[in-house]
Amino acid sequence: MVDVVIAIEELDLSLPPGELTAALVDIESVSGDEARISDAVEQALTGYRGLAVQRLGNVVIARTELGLAQRIVLAGHLDTVPIANNLPSRVADGRLIGCGTSDMKSGVALQLRAAHLIGSGQLVPRVDVTWLFYDCEEIEAARNGLNLLAAEQPGLLTADLAVLLEPTNGAVEGGCQGTMRAVVSTTGQRAHSARSWLGINAIHAASPVLQRLAQYQAREVEVEGLRFREGLNAVAISGGVAGNVVPDRCEVTVNFRFAPDRSMEQAEEHLHSVFDGFDLAVVDAAPAAPPGLDQPLVREFIAAIGKPAQAKLGWTDVARFAALGIPALNFGPGDPDLAHIVDESVDLATIDSSEQALLAFLAA
């Protein structure tokens, strides 16, 4: 039997951030298949004497231990949504195009660039820094690498501020929406479709569920001066037994994105209210996070970026830090409107300007 040795991609962290982003994008890392990119990140960071590097599954952690008064976490996920004929990456009209360019390998490139500059002594930081590179952010919360790290070694998340390098177009986005998926079920009675009057069609019974969704008015609410808009949508529907059978069960999966002024309990209560009279079961949920704009380091970060803060319309792992009492914000060069689309891309100039703003904040 011959052992197969898989070469680890070499990442040159001294490359300009746009070129480093392209190198990261070209390492395919769909959720659940992050071993190759985790190997590459771990190997690239291990060469710096000033960084303590460790690995937990496909989560890579690096830390400075300079004894400074404050610590900041720079966190980013390594996974992407499935490839859509958008690899390898390519450059056109000042943009890098490819899967994961905006969400969020351009942000990961900024993390690695900061590690390179601090680890090599080219940048003297005013704070100690922890870098977290984690897996499975784009899928169910139970597999999220940051979630597992928080459960097994929560001390590694401890910080005075956490910055998630999520796509924000180079601005600060405060807090995040919560997300909840639930299955609304209808039941019926099977029958031969040639004698349908003998049965009860569960798919037909789901019509009122879809009507309620179509008529739903999304709430807008202001939290700490930032405007959040909620949303409730059907994201999947399943039912049917065979081409000649009246189905006895139908399931409509809905996704509720809720503002930070709701707890998960309140979000579930709202879903039960919307779908009163139907069987509803929550299958996945993650809490919202308040913006925390009154926190000193958050104010300093916003001042360093030089742009007004906005609401994060989406869920990010700032919620995990908020649950631990750690102020957290979203900041990265990607465009959230382009995340997950076939033509996903990132503006190369925004990568450069975002790196300059981040390094200015970190510098002593």
GIUR-V486614 format. One record per run of one state. SS is the DSSP state (hx for helix, st for strand, lp for the rest). FROM is the first residue (numbers start at 1). TO is the last residue. If there is no record, write none. Layout:
SS:FROM:TO / SS:FROM:TO
This chain:
lp:1:16 / hx:17:25 / lp:26:29 / st:30:30 / lp:31:34 / hx:35:46 / lp:47:51 / st:52:56 / lp:57:58 / st:59:63 / lp:64:70 / st:71:77 / lp:78:79 / st:80:80 / lp:81:89 / st:90:92 / lp:93:94 / st:95:97 / lp:98:100 / hx:101:119 / lp:120:124 / st:125:125 / lp:126:127 / st:128:134 / lp:135:140 / hx:141:143 / lp:144:144 / hx:145:152 / lp:153:153 / hx:154:157 / lp:158:160 / st:161:164 / lp:165:171 / st:172:174 / lp:175:175 / st:176:176 / lp:177:177 / st:178:187 / lp:188:188 / st:189:189 / lp:190:190 / st:191:192 / hx:193:198 / lp:199:199 / st:200:200 / lp:201:201 / hx:202:205 / lp:206:206 / hx:207:215 / lp:216:219 / st:220:223 / lp:224:225 / st:226:229 / lp:230:230 / st:231:239 / lp:240:244 / st:245:246 / lp:247:248 / st:249:258 / lp:259:263 / hx:264:274 / lp:275:278 / st:279:286 / lp:287:288 / st:289:289 / lp:290:295 / hx:296:305 / lp:306:309 / st:310:311 / lp:312:317 / hx:318:323 / lp:324:327 / st:328:331 / lp:332:335 / hx:336:338 / lp:339:344 / st:345:347 / hx:348:362 / st:363:363 / lp:364:364
